[in-house]
Amino acid sequence: MRITYLHQYFKTPGMAGATRSYEMARRLVERGHEVHLITGDPDGGRDRTTVEAGVVVHWLAVPYSNAMSYRRRIRAFVDYVCRSAVVAGRLRHDLVFATSTPLTVAIPGAYAALRRRVPMVLEVRDLWPELPIALGALRSPVSRWAARWLEGWAYRRAAHVIALSPGMATGIRRRNPRVPVTVVPNSCDRELFAGADRAGAALRERTPWLGDRPLILYAGTLGLVNGVDYLVRMAARLAGTDPEARIVIVGDGRMRDQVRGLAAELGVLDRNLFLLGPVAKTEVVAFFGACDLAVSVTVDVPELAHNSANKVFDGLAAGRPVAVNHGGWIADLITETGAGLVLPPGDPAGAAAATAAFLRDRAAVAAARAAARDLARHRFDRDLLFRDFERVLTGVAGLPPARDRGVSRAYRGQ
C-alpha cells in the first residue's frame, strides 16, 4: 500500500521529542508498505528529502517550536497546510494518514485524499479545540466557532479516526457518532529501552551531584500546559524534608525561563533540582534508566485528563514507576496496577510527601517496577499496538496486511 503520512512535528530518534510517527512509519515499511512522510523542519532550513529507516521524509522549511507565541504558531500551522498540500497533492497513494495536533493537518490530508480519490485516516493526539479553549488560546467567539467547525469538518472527511486514549475516543464519538474510532495509545519502545539499566548506571557514575541519590525525572516539553512549576515547588518542600532526593527536568519549551527563575527564587536550582536542555530520544534512555520515579505533570485543567503522554510510556518501557498529577485513564491505570503514584493536583507539598514516602519504601518501589515492566510488555508494547494501527489502515483501504498479499506496488512518482 502506498501511504502519504502527514505530521507537522515528525522526529527521528536522533532528535529530541516524541517518535510515535517514526516508529509507526518504519514498521509500515517493514511490512511492505511504502511511506512518504511530509513534515516541517523545526530549524526552518531548506526544503529537502531524506530517507529515514526506509521512510521517505519530505522536510519543509516550516519552523516550529513550543517557545513560539500563539500568533507565530498559527502562522506556522497555516504555512504547513499550504506547503504540505502542494507536496501531498503530487504524490500517488492508496491512503492518506494525517496525525493531529494541530488539527489543521486534516486540511492537506483531505485535499490529497480527494485529489486521488482515496480515503483519509485521521489520528487525534489531543482533543481539539477543547484544549486550546480551556487554556485560553482561543478566546474570541469567532475563533472558537471556526475551530469547532474545523473539528466537525475533519471528522466528516475521515474514513476512520485513531484516538490515543479512551477519553479522546468518547469525545470524538460525541462530536460525530458516525465516524469509526479505534484507540491506539502511545506505546513502549522496549527494544530502544532494553539497555536503560546499564545506561542509567553509567549516567549516575559520571554525574557527581547524582551518584546513588533518589532521582525523580521529568523528561518532556516545558510548555504552558505542562505546569512544570509544580515540580519546582515539590523540590522546595523536598529540600527541607529529603535533601538528598534529586529532581531532574530534561527538555525545553515556552516556560523554560519561568521555571528556571522560580527554581532560583525558591533556592532549589542546582541544589536539589537540575534543569537540563533537550536531548535526543536515544540519549534520554539513560535518564529513564537512572531514575527511581518518572513523572508526567500538567496544569490542573480537567480537559487534560485524556492525555497520552509519551513520558509515561517511556518510563514503563524502562521498567520505572510513573507518577501523574491528574485524573483520567492513566491515573486509573496506575491505581489498578500499582505501577506508580497518583499525585494530588494543585498540591506540590502533598506530592513531595507522597513521593518521599514512596521512595523510602524499597518494597513498594520494587513492586511498582515489576508492574511497570508488565504493562510495557503485555499492554503497551509498540509491536503489539502497531498491529491494531496497521489493521485500521489496511481495513480502510480495503486491503489485507501487506505481507499477506505480497509486496506492495512501487511509488510511481510525485
C-alpha positions in Angstrom: 0.0 0.0 0.0 1.2 3.5 -0.8 0.7 5.9 2.1 1.1 9.6 2.4 1.7 10.4 6.1 1.2 14.0 7.3 2.7 15.0 10.6 3.9 18.6 11.2 6.2 17.7 14.2 7.9 14.5 13.0 11.0 13.5 14.9 13.6 10.7 14.5 15.4 9.0 17.4 18.3 11.3 16.8 16.2 14.3 17.7 14.5 15.5 20.9 10.8 14.7 21.1 8.2 12.1 20.6 8.9 9.4 17.9 5.5 7.8 17.5 5.3 8.6 13.8 8.8 7.4 13.2 8.1 4.1 14.9 4.8 3.5 13.2 6.0 4.6 9.7 9.2 2.4 9.8 7.1 -0.6 10.8 4.7 0.1 7.9 7.8 0.0 5.6 9.0 -3.2 7.2 5.6 -4.7 6.5 6.0 -3.9 2.8 4.1 -0.6 2.6 5.6 2.5 1.0 5.5 5.6 3.1 6.1 9.2 2.2 6.0 11.4 5.3 5.6 15.2 5.0 6.7 17.3 7.9 8.1 20.7 9.0 11.8 21.2 9.6 12.0 22.6 13.2 15.0 24.7 12.4 13.4 26.1 9.3 16.2 25.1 6.9 15.7 24.5 3.2 13.2 22.0 1.8 14.8 18.6 1.5 14.1 14.9 1.2 15.8 12.2 3.3 15.2 8.5 3.8 14.8 7.5 7.5 14.6 3.7 8.1 13.0 3.3 4.7 10.5 6.1 5.1 10.8 8.9 2.5 10.7 12.1 4.6 9.8 15.5 2.9 11.1 18.2 5.2 9.5 21.6 4.6 11.1 24.8 5.7 8.4 25.5 8.3 10.0 26.2 11.6 8.0 25.4 14.8 8.8 25.5 18.5 6.8 25.3 21.7 8.5 28.5 22.6 6.7 30.4 19.9 3.9 32.8 20.7 0.3 31.7 19.8 0.4 34.1 16.8 3.6 32.6 15.4 2.3 29.1 15.9 -0.8 29.9 13.9 1.3 31.2 11.1 3.4 28.0 11.2 0.2 25.9 11.0 -1.1 27.9 8.0 2.3 27.7 6.3 2.5 23.9 6.8 -1.1 23.5 5.5 -0.3 25.3 2.2 3.1 23.8 1.6 2.3 20.2 2.6 -0.8 20.3 0.4 1.3 21.0 -2.6 3.7 18.1 -1.9 0.9 15.7 -0.9 -1.1 16.6 -4.0 1.8 15.5 -6.2 2.1 12.0 -4.6 0.2 8.9 -5.7 -1.1 7.0 -2.8 -3.7 4.4 -1.8 -4.4 6.1 1.5 -3.6 9.4 3.3 -2.8 9.4 7.0 -2.9 12.7 8.9 -1.9 12.9 12.5 -3.0 15.8 14.7 -2.1 18.1 16.6 -2.6 20.6 15.1 -6.0 19.7 13.6 -5.2 21.9 10.6 -3.2 18.9 9.3 -6.6 17.5 8.2 -6.8 20.2 5.5 -3.9 19.0 3.3 -4.9 15.4 4.2 -8.4 15.8 2.9 -7.1 17.7 -0.1 -4.6 14.9 -1.0 -7.2 12.2 -0.4 -9.8 14.0 -2.6 -7.3 14.6 -5.4 -6.5 10.8 -5.7 -10.0 9.7 -4.6 -8.6 7.6 -1.7 -9.6 7.5 1.9 -8.1 9.5 4.8 -7.4 8.2 8.3 -7.1 10.9 10.9 -5.2 10.4 14.1 -6.1 12.6 17.1 -3.4 13.0 19.8 -5.3 15.7 21.8 -8.9 16.7 21.7 -9.1 19.9 19.8 -10.4 22.6 20.2 -11.4 21.7 23.7 -7.8 22.1 25.0 -6.9 25.5 23.4 -10.2 26.8 24.5 -9.7 25.6 28.1 -6.2 27.1 28.1 -7.4 30.4 26.8 -5.5 30.2 23.5 -8.8 30.7 21.6 -10.8 33.5 23.2 -12.9 35.2 20.6 -16.3 33.7 19.7 -15.3 33.7 16.0 -12.1 31.7 16.6 -13.9 29.2 18.7 -16.7 28.8 16.1 -14.1 28.4 13.4 -12.1 25.8 15.4 -15.3 23.8 16.2 -16.3 23.9 12.5 -12.8 22.6 11.5 -13.1 19.8 14.1 -16.5 18.7 12.7 -15.4 19.0 9.1 -12.2 17.0 9.8 -14.2 14.1 11.3 -16.6 14.1 8.4 -13.8 13.9 5.9 -12.1 11.0 7.7 -13.0 7.4 6.8 -11.7 6.3 10.3 -10.2 8.1 13.3 -7.5 6.7 15.6 -7.6 8.2 19.1 -4.8 8.0 21.6 -6.9 7.4 24.7 -10.4 6.1 25.5 -11.5 9.6 26.7 -10.5 11.1 23.3 -12.5 8.4 21.5 -15.5 9.3 23.6 -15.2 12.9 22.7 -14.8 12.2 19.0 -17.9 9.9 19.0 -19.9 12.6 20.9 -19.0 15.1 18.1 -19.6 12.7 15.2 -21.3 9.4 16.2 -21.0 8.0 12.6 -17.2 8.1 12.2 -15.5 4.8 13.2 -12.9 5.3 16.0 -10.2 2.9 17.2 -8.0 3.6 20.3 -4.2 3.0 19.7 -2.5 4.7 22.6 1.1 5.8 22.8 3.4 2.8 23.3 6.6 1.4 24.9 9.7 1.1 22.7 11.1 -1.9 24.6 13.9 -2.5 22.2 15.1 1.1 22.5 15.0 1.0 26.3 16.4 -2.5 26.6 19.8 -1.1 27.8 18.2 1.5 30.1 19.6 -0.1 33.3 23.1 -0.1 32.1 22.9 3.4 30.6 21.4 4.7 33.8 24.1 3.3 35.9 26.8 4.9 33.7 24.9 8.2 33.9 24.9 8.1 37.7 28.6 7.2 37.8 29.6 10.2 35.7 27.3 12.7 37.4 28.7 13.8 40.8 25.6 15.6 42.0 23.5 12.5 41.4 25.5 9.4 42.4 23.3 7.0 44.2 20.7 9.5 45.4 17.0 9.1 44.7 16.1 10.6 41.3 12.7 12.0 40.2 12.7 12.6 36.4 10.6 14.8 34.2 11.6 14.5 30.5 9.4 16.5 28.1 8.1 19.8 27.0 8.2 22.8 29.3 5.1 24.4 27.8 2.2 26.3 29.4 0.1 23.2 29.5 2.7 21.1 31.3 2.8 23.1 34.6 6.3 22.1 35.4 6.4 24.8 38.2 4.6 22.1 40.2 7.9 20.1 40.3 9.9 23.2 41.3 7.5 23.7 44.3 7.9 20.0 45.1 11.7 20.4 45.1 11.3 23.3 47.6 9.5 21.1 50.0 11.8 18.1 49.5 14.8 20.4 50.1 13.7 20.6 53.7 12.5 17.0 54.3 14.6 14.9 52.0 17.5 17.0 50.8 19.3 14.0 49.1 16.4 13.5 46.6 17.1 15.0 43.2 14.6 16.3 40.7 15.9 16.4 37.1 14.0 18.3 34.4 15.1 17.5 30.8 13.6 19.4 28.0 12.7 22.8 26.5 9.7 25.0 25.9 8.0 28.3 26.3 8.1 28.2 30.1 11.7 27.3 30.5 12.9 30.7 31.7 10.0 31.0 34.1 10.8 27.5 35.5 14.4 28.4 35.9 13.5 31.8 37.5 11.2 30.1 40.0 13.7 27.5 40.9 16.3 30.2 41.5 13.9 32.2 43.6 13.0 29.2 45.8 16.7 28.3 46.2 16.5 24.8 44.7 18.2 25.4 41.3 21.4 23.2 41.1 20.8 22.3 44.7 18.2 19.5 44.5 16.6 20.5 41.2 18.6 20.4 37.9 17.2 21.9 34.7 18.9 20.3 31.7 18.4 21.0 28.0 16.6 18.7 25.5 18.3 15.5 24.5 17.8 13.1 21.6 15.4 10.2 22.2 18.4 7.8 22.1 20.1 9.7 24.9 17.0 10.2 27.1 17.1 6.4 27.7 19.9 6.9 30.2 17.9 9.3 32.3 14.9 7.0 32.5 17.3 4.1 33.3 18.8 6.2 36.2 15.6 7.4 37.7 13.6 6.0 40.5 10.3 7.7 39.5 9.3 9.1 36.1 6.7 11.9 36.4 4.3 13.5 34.0 2.6 16.7 35.2 0.1 19.1 33.8 -1.7 22.2 34.8 -4.9 21.5 36.7 -7.4 21.5 33.8 -9.9 18.7 33.5 -9.6 18.5 29.7 -6.1 17.2 30.1 -7.2 14.0 31.9 -7.4 12.3 28.5 -3.8 12.9 27.6 -1.5 10.0 26.5 1.9 11.5 27.4 4.9 9.8 25.8 7.0 10.2 29.0 4.6 7.9 30.8 5.2 5.1 28.3 9.0 5.8 28.2 9.0 5.3 32.0 7.2 2.0 31.7 9.5 0.9 28.9 12.5 1.5 31.2 10.7 -0.5 33.9 10.4 2.5 36.2 7.4 3.6 38.4 5.5 6.5 36.9 3.6 9.3 38.6 1.0 11.8 37.3 -0.7 14.7 39.0 -4.1 14.5 37.2 -7.0 12.2 36.9 -8.1 10.2 33.9 -7.2 6.9 32.3 -3.5 6.9 33.1 -4.2 7.7 36.7 -6.8 4.8 36.8 -4.2 2.5 35.2 -1.6 3.4 37.8 -4.1 2.8 40.6 -5.3 -0.5 39.3 -1.8 -2.0 38.6 0.3 -0.3 41.3 2.8 0.9 38.7 3.5 4.2 40.4 1.8 7.1 42.1 -1.1 9.5 41.5 -0.1 12.8 43.0 -2.6 15.4 44.2 -3.2 18.2 41.6 -2.5 21.6 42.8 -0.7 20.4 46.0 3.1 20.2 45.4 3.7 19.9 49.1 1.4 16.9 49.3 3.1 15.4 46.3 6.5 15.9 47.8 5.4 14.0 51.0 3.9 11.2 49.0 6.9 10.9 46.7 9.4 10.8 49.6 7.4 8.1 51.4 7.2 6.0 48.2 10.9 6.3 47.5 11.8 5.3 51.1 9.7 2.1 50.7 12.0 -0.1 48.7 9.5 -2.9 48.6 6.9 -0.6 47.1 9.3 0.7 44.5 10.3 -2.9 43.5 6.6 -3.9 43.2 5.9 -0.8 41.1 8.9 -1.6 38.8 7.6 -5.1 38.2 4.1 -3.7 37.4 5.6 -1.1 35.0 7.5 -3.8 33.2 4.4 -6.0 32.9 2.4 -3.1 31.4 5.2 -2.4 28.9 5.4 -6.0 27.8 1.8 -7.1 27.8 -0.3 -3.9 27.1 1.7 -1.2 25.6 4.4 -2.8 23.6 4.9 -0.9 20.3 4.9 -4.0 18.2 1.6 -5.2 19.7 -0.2 -1.9 19.2 1.2 -1.4 15.7 -0.9 -4.4 14.7 -4.0 -2.5 15.6 -2.7 0.6 13.8 -1.9 -1.3 10.6 -5.2 -3.2 10.8 -7.1 0.2 10.7 -5.1 1.4 7.7 -5.4 -1.7 5.6 -9.0 -2.1 6.5 -9.9 1.4 5.4 -8.0 0.8 2.1 -9.8 -2.5 1.6 -6.6 -4.4 1.6 -5.2 -7.3 3.7 -2.0 -6.6 5.7 0.9 -6.1 3.2 2.8 -9.4 3.7 -0.4 -11.4 3.3 -0.8 -10.2 -0.2 2.8 -9.9 -1.4 4.9 -6.9 -2.0 3.1 -3.6 -2.4 3.3 -1.6 -5.6 6.0 0.9 -6.1 5.5 4.6 -5.9 5.1 5.8 -9.4 6.4 9.4 -8.9 5.4 12.6 -7.3 
